[in-house]
Amino acid sequence: MSKKYVIVLAAGQGTRMKSKLYKVLHPVCGKPMVRHVIDELKQIGADQIITVVGHGADEVKNELKDDSEFVLQEQQLGTAHAVMQARDLLQDKEGLTLVVCGDTPLLKADTIKAMIDYHINNHSKATILTAVAEDPTGYGRVIRNEQGYVEKIVEHKDASDEEKAVKEINAGTYCFDNASLFHALQKVTNNNAQNEYYLPDVIGILKDAGQTVTAFTTNDFTEIFGINDRVALAQAGKIMQQRINEKHMRNGVTIIDPEQTYIDATVVIGQDTVIYPGTMVKGNTVIGTDCIIGPNSEILNCDIGNRTSIRQSVTHDSKIGSDVQIGPFAHIRPQSLIHDEVRIGNFVEIKKTEFGRKSKASHLSYIGDANVGSNVNIGCGSITVNYDGVNKFKTIIKDGAFIGCNSNLVAPVEIGEGAYVAAGSTITDNVPGDSLSIARARQVNKENYVKNRMKKG
């Protein structure tokens, strides 16, 4: 079995993106486009991946540091020049070398594998991935001979009218015999409209040397989609989102309206979960089975158990158990731990809090920097007063406690097991277990007050 090497072209700044962010780091469905490429390449069993980067590409290196080596293309002098930067790492090796663009996140591992098999079976020195375009304007044309082998690739700007009529286009992905590639690269010139060293010129050089050059055509035109601006970025995102949603649906997830549901590529969802429209599930989120998510909910980096419902709510960077009900209109902020069978109702905000099993905060509460035990009931309008303007403090509510409506628990404070806090109380001291704490002024009724006031007026 031949060794497989990969060169990923990622040196372009992407000026048409009009962004401070390096082009290949722009996300498509929650993952940088170059990460999509690398993850697909890892599936083909590549022995070595080398990414060609430009100056200032430290963020690219950081993103790919566990999966790739790097070479620097100091000046952007064309794709052949970019591949040449990997010469010292590869030129003396035997095997196959793939060249893939870092801005083609829709390319699939299965297509790359099929292309490699085609290359091997045809004893080719080079194989080009191609597609048939209804409108090939702007793409390099693949010119075949009468036997169907590739004669040459002509860039659109350099093509004759006859060549421009060809609809088979170069997808920018190649499979080469490694030794033949680096031998041919030494003969590439920049005698063209752009004064650049084009990698497709290697094809003509190999052909002139009597070598076999083939083309493998993908029937999915979207795979070759390259991203150069924000418009293309959005188009790629839409295609990727369709793929992601279809994958989940085929795995047993119900998505009521796929066109109004946005799921990142990194998300895992269990069978028989239902996703309602207007929902965004992002980051490293894992959702269990039989859950109901949405409508109009945002889930980011959360681990959610089974049979949990999250409706019209936002949950970020938290762990949520099974049989939990959240919403509508609740907000679970980062570093929260919601145990099983909890009820978080409308307009409740939870922040950096552990919420024990079967506890409830049904409406209009803020619980921050707290540890809430099991079977606790927190009444409407109650809050943990966790901030004194300088520091945050912790509130502890032990098992079975009952917090009456419109209570303020001024941290640091502890409510004992089974204790009751009377409605409208402001608690500044610890409450012992099984106690009733009342912290409010005694009610005074002044009879005839209004009548007497009107007389004075």
C-alpha positions in Angstrom: 0.0 0.0 0.0 1.4 3.3 -1.1 2.0 6.0 1.5 -0.3 9.0 1.3 0.9 12.5 1.8 -1.3 15.6 1.7 -0.4 19.3 1.0 -3.2 21.7 2.1 -3.0 25.1 0.4 -3.9 27.7 3.1 -1.5 30.6 2.5 -4.0 33.1 0.9 -5.0 36.1 3.0 -8.4 36.2 1.4 -8.6 39.9 0.8 -12.1 39.6 -0.7 -13.4 38.4 2.7 -12.6 41.9 4.0 -11.8 40.5 7.4 -9.1 40.6 10.1 -9.6 36.8 10.4 -7.4 34.6 8.2 -9.6 33.3 5.3 -9.5 29.6 6.1 -10.4 30.2 9.7 -13.9 31.6 8.8 -16.4 29.1 10.3 -18.8 27.0 8.3 -21.5 25.6 10.6 -19.4 26.2 13.7 -16.1 24.8 12.4 -13.3 26.7 10.5 -13.4 25.8 6.8 -9.8 24.4 6.9 -10.8 22.2 9.9 -13.5 20.7 7.7 -10.9 19.9 5.1 -8.4 18.4 7.6 -11.1 16.3 9.3 -12.1 14.7 6.0 -8.4 14.1 5.1 -7.9 12.3 8.4 -10.5 9.8 7.3 -8.5 8.7 4.3 -5.6 7.6 6.5 -3.0 10.2 5.4 0.5 9.4 6.6 1.5 13.1 6.7 -0.4 16.3 6.3 1.5 19.5 5.5 -0.3 22.9 5.5 1.1 25.7 3.5 0.6 29.0 5.3 1.4 32.7 4.8 2.8 35.3 7.2 0.7 36.0 10.2 -0.9 32.6 10.2 -0.3 31.7 13.8 -4.0 31.2 14.4 -4.1 28.6 11.5 -1.2 26.8 13.1 -2.9 26.8 16.5 -6.1 25.4 15.0 -4.3 22.5 13.2 -1.2 22.0 15.4 -2.3 18.4 16.4 -3.0 17.3 12.9 -0.5 19.0 10.5 3.0 20.1 9.9 3.5 23.6 8.4 5.6 25.3 5.7 5.7 29.0 5.0 5.0 30.6 1.6 6.5 34.0 2.1 5.2 35.5 -1.2 2.0 34.4 -2.9 3.4 33.5 -6.3 0.8 30.8 -7.3 -0.3 27.3 -6.4 2.8 25.6 -7.9 5.0 27.9 -5.8 3.0 27.0 -2.7 3.4 23.3 -3.3 7.1 23.8 -3.8 7.4 25.0 -0.2 6.9 21.3 0.9 9.8 20.1 -1.2 12.2 19.6 1.7 9.7 17.5 3.6 8.4 15.3 0.7 10.6 15.3 -2.4 12.6 12.2 -1.5 9.6 10.1 -0.5 7.8 7.3 -2.4 4.0 7.3 -2.5 1.0 9.5 -3.4 0.6 13.2 -2.7 -2.7 14.9 -2.6 -3.0 18.6 -3.0 -6.1 20.1 -1.6 -7.3 23.7 -1.1 -8.0 24.8 2.5 -11.0 26.8 1.4 -13.1 23.8 0.1 -14.9 22.7 3.2 -17.6 20.7 1.3 -15.1 18.2 -0.1 -15.9 14.7 1.2 -13.6 11.9 2.3 -15.4 9.3 0.2 -14.8 11.3 -2.9 -11.1 11.7 -2.1 -10.9 7.9 -1.5 -12.6 7.2 -4.8 -10.2 9.5 -6.6 -7.2 7.8 -5.1 -8.5 4.4 -6.1 -9.1 5.7 -9.7 -5.6 7.1 -9.8 -4.0 3.8 -8.6 -6.2 1.6 -10.9 -5.2 3.7 -14.0 -1.5 3.7 -13.1 -1.6 7.5 -13.4 1.1 9.9 -12.5 -1.5 12.6 -11.9 -5.3 12.6 -11.4 -7.4 15.7 -11.3 -10.7 16.0 -9.5 -13.2 17.6 -11.9 -16.8 18.5 -12.1 -19.2 19.6 -14.8 -20.4 23.2 -14.5 -23.5 24.7 -16.2 -21.6 28.0 -16.1 -17.8 27.3 -16.1 -16.9 31.0 -16.1 -13.8 31.7 -14.0 -12.8 28.0 -13.6 -9.8 26.3 -15.2 -11.0 24.0 -18.1 -9.9 20.4 -18.3 -9.0 19.5 -21.9 -9.1 15.8 -22.7 -7.7 13.9 -25.7 -9.6 11.4 -27.9 -8.8 8.6 -25.5 -10.3 10.5 -22.6 -7.0 11.2 -20.8 -6.2 14.7 -19.7 -4.3 16.7 -22.3 -4.0 19.9 -20.3 -5.7 22.4 -17.9 -6.2 25.9 -19.1 -7.0 28.8 -16.8 -10.1 30.8 -17.8 -8.0 34.0 -18.5 -5.7 32.0 -20.8 -8.3 29.9 -22.6 -9.3 30.2 -26.2 -12.9 30.6 -27.1 -13.1 26.9 -28.0 -11.5 26.0 -24.6 -13.9 28.3 -22.8 -16.8 26.3 -24.2 -15.7 23.2 -22.3 -17.8 22.6 -19.2 -15.6 20.2 -17.3 -13.7 22.2 -14.8 -10.7 21.8 -12.5 -11.8 21.4 -8.9 -8.3 22.3 -7.6 -7.8 18.9 -5.9 -5.1 16.6 -7.3 -3.5 13.2 -6.7 0.1 12.9 -7.8 2.9 10.4 -7.8 5.1 12.2 -5.3 8.4 11.9 -7.2 6.8 12.9 -10.5 5.2 15.9 -8.9 8.4 17.5 -7.5 10.4 16.7 -10.7 7.7 18.4 -12.8 7.5 21.4 -10.5 11.0 22.4 -11.3 9.9 23.0 -14.9 6.9 25.2 -14.2 7.2 28.8 -15.4 5.1 32.0 -14.8 4.5 32.8 -18.5 0.8 33.6 -18.1 -1.6 36.5 -17.7 -1.1 36.6 -13.9 2.7 36.0 -13.9 2.1 33.2 -11.4 3.4 29.6 -11.1 0.3 27.5 -11.7 0.1 24.0 -10.3 -2.1 22.9 -13.3 0.9 23.5 -15.5 2.4 20.3 -14.0 -0.3 18.4 -15.9 1.0 19.6 -19.3 4.6 18.9 -18.2 3.8 15.3 -17.3 1.7 14.8 -20.4 4.6 16.1 -22.6 6.9 13.6 -20.8 4.5 10.8 -21.9 3.0 10.2 -18.5 -0.6 9.1 -17.9 -2.8 11.9 -16.6 -6.4 11.1 -15.7 -9.4 13.0 -14.3 -11.9 11.7 -11.8 -15.3 13.5 -12.0 -17.5 14.0 -8.9 -21.2 14.1 -9.6 -21.7 16.5 -6.7 -20.8 19.9 -7.9 -21.1 21.4 -4.3 -18.0 19.5 -3.2 -15.7 21.7 -5.2 -17.2 24.9 -3.9 -14.3 27.3 -2.9 -14.9 30.2 -0.6 -13.5 33.6 -1.5 -16.0 36.1 0.0 -18.8 36.3 2.5 -21.4 35.5 -0.1 -19.7 32.2 -0.9 -19.3 31.6 2.8 -23.0 31.9 3.4 -23.7 29.6 0.4 -21.3 27.0 1.7 -22.9 27.2 5.1 -26.3 26.6 3.7 -25.1 23.5 1.8 -23.3 22.2 4.9 -26.3 22.8 7.1 -28.5 20.7 4.7 -25.9 17.9 4.9 -25.8 18.1 8.7 -29.6 18.1 9.2 -30.1 15.2 6.8 -27.5 13.2 8.7 -29.3 13.8 12.0 -32.7 13.0 10.5 -31.4 9.7 9.0 -30.0 8.9 12.4 -33.4 9.2 14.0 -33.8 12.8 15.0 -37.0 14.7 14.0 -36.3 18.2 12.6 -39.6 19.9 12.0 -38.3 22.5 9.6 -34.7 21.8 8.4 -34.5 25.2 6.7 -35.1 27.0 10.0 -32.9 24.8 12.1 -29.1 25.5 12.5 -26.9 22.7 13.9 -23.1 22.9 14.0 -21.0 20.1 12.6 -19.7 19.2 16.0 -23.1 18.5 17.6 -24.3 15.0 18.7 -28.0 14.3 19.0 -29.7 11.1 20.2 -32.6 9.3 18.6 -36.2 10.4 18.9 -35.2 13.9 19.9 -37.4 16.6 18.3 -35.9 19.9 17.1 -38.4 22.7 16.5 -37.9 25.6 14.1 -35.8 28.7 15.0 -33.4 26.6 17.1 -29.6 26.9 17.0 -27.5 24.0 18.4 -23.9 25.0 18.5 -20.4 24.1 19.6 -19.6 20.8 21.4 -23.2 20.1 22.4 -24.4 16.6 23.1 -28.2 16.0 23.4 -29.6 12.7 24.6 -32.6 10.8 23.4 -36.3 11.7 23.5 -35.6 15.4 24.1 -37.7 18.4 22.9 -35.6 21.4 21.8 -37.2 24.6 20.7 -38.8 26.4 19.1 -36.6 29.4 19.1 -33.9 28.1 21.5 -30.1 28.5 21.5 -27.9 25.7 22.8 -24.2 26.2 23.0 -21.6 23.7 24.4 -24.1 21.9 26.6 -24.4 18.3 27.7 -28.1 17.4 27.9 -29.5 14.2 29.2 -32.6 12.2 28.0 -36.2 13.3 27.9 -35.4 16.9 28.6 -37.4 19.8 27.2 -35.9 23.2 26.4 -38.4 25.7 25.0 -37.8 29.3 23.8 -34.7 29.4 26.0 -30.9 30.0 25.9 -28.4 27.5 27.5 -24.7 28.0 27.3 -21.7 26.0 28.6 -23.6 23.9 31.1 -24.6 20.4 32.0 -28.3 19.6 32.1 -29.7 16.3 33.3 -32.5 14.0 32.3 -36.2 14.7 32.6 -35.6 18.5 33.0 -38.0 21.1 31.9 -36.5 24.5 30.9 -38.5 27.5 29.7 -40.2 29.1 28.1 -37.9 32.2 28.1 -35.3 30.9 30.6 -31.6 31.6 30.5 -29.0 29.0 31.7 -25.7 30.8 31.8 -22.2 29.2 31.8 -20.9 26.8 34.4 -24.3 25.7 35.6 -25.1 22.1 36.6 -28.8 21.2 36.4 -29.6 17.8 37.9 -32.4 15.4 36.9 -36.1 16.3 37.1 -35.5 20.0 37.7 -38.0 22.6 36.5 -36.7 26.0 35.4 -39.6 28.1 34.3 -40.3 31.3 32.4 -38.0 34.3 32.9 -35.6 32.4 35.2 -31.9 33.0 34.9 -29.4 30.5 36.3 -25.7 31.4 36.4 -22.7 29.3 37.7 -25.1 27.3 39.9 -25.7 23.7 40.8 -29.4 22.9 40.9 -30.3 19.7 42.7 -32.6 17.0 41.7 -36.4 17.8 41.6 -35.8 21.4 42.6 -37.9 24.2 41.0 -37.6 27.8 40.1 -40.8 28.2 38.1 -40.8 31.9 37.2 -39.1 35.3 37.4 -36.0 34.5 39.5 -32.3 35.0 39.3 -30.1 32.3 40.9 -26.4 33.1 40.5 -23.3 31.7 42.2 -25.4 29.3 44.2 -25.6 25.7 45.3 -29.2 24.6 45.4 -30.0 21.2 47.0 -32.7 18.7 46.0 -36.4 19.2 46.3 -36.0 22.9 46.8 -38.8 25.3 45.8 -37.8 28.8 44.9 -40.8 31.2 44.7 -41.6 33.7 42.0 -39.4 36.9 42.0 -36.7 35.5 44.4 -33.0 36.2 43.8 -29.6 35.4 45.1 -27.9 38.8 45.8 -24.4 37.6 44.8 -22.5 40.8 44.0 -21.5 43.7 46.3 -20.0 45.8 43.5 -16.6 44.3 43.9 -16.8 40.6 44.7 -19.2 37.7 44.0 -20.4 35.6 46.9 -22.1 32.2 47.2 -25.6 31.2 48.3 -26.2 27.7 49.7 -29.8 26.4 49.8 -30.0 22.9 51.3 -32.3 20.1 50.5 -36.0 20.6 51.0 -35.9 24.3 51.6 -38.7 26.6 50.6 -38.0 30.1 49.4 -41.1 32.3 49.4 -41.9 34.7 46.6 -40.0 37.9 46.2 -37.2 37.0 48.6 -33.7 38.3 48.5 -30.9 36.0 49.7 -27.9 38.3 50.3 -24.8 36.2 49.9 -22.8 34.8 51.5 -25.7 33.1 53.2 -26.9 29.5 53.9 -30.5 28.3 54.0 -30.6 25.2 56.1 -32.2 21.9 55.2 -36.0 22.0 55.3 -36.0 25.7 56.2 -38.7 28.1 55.1 -38.1 31.7 54.1 -41.3 33.9 54.3 -42.4 35.7 51.2 -40.9 39.2 50.8 -38.0 38.6 53.1 -34.5 39.9 52.7 -32.2 37.3 54.3 -28.8 38.5 55.4 -28.0 35.8 58.0 -27.9 32.0 57.9 -31.2 30.3 58.4 -31.1 27.1 60.5 -32.6 23.9 59.2 -36.4 23.4 59.7 -36.8 27.1 60.7 -39.1 29.8 59.4 -37.2 33.0 58.7 -39.2 36.3 58.4 -37.2 39.3 57.5 -39.6 42.1 56.7 -41.2 45.0 58.5 -44.4 44.3 60.5 -47.5 45.4 58.6 -49.1 48.5 60.0 -52.6 49.6 58.8 -53.5 53.3 59.5 -57.3 53.4 59.3 -59.0 56.5 57.8 -55.6 57.7 56.5 -56.9 58.6 53.0 -60.0 60.3 54.3 -58.0 62.4 56.7 -55.5 63.3 54.1 -58.2 64.5 51.7 -59.6 66.8 54.5 -56.2 68.4 55.0 -55.9 69.0 51.3 
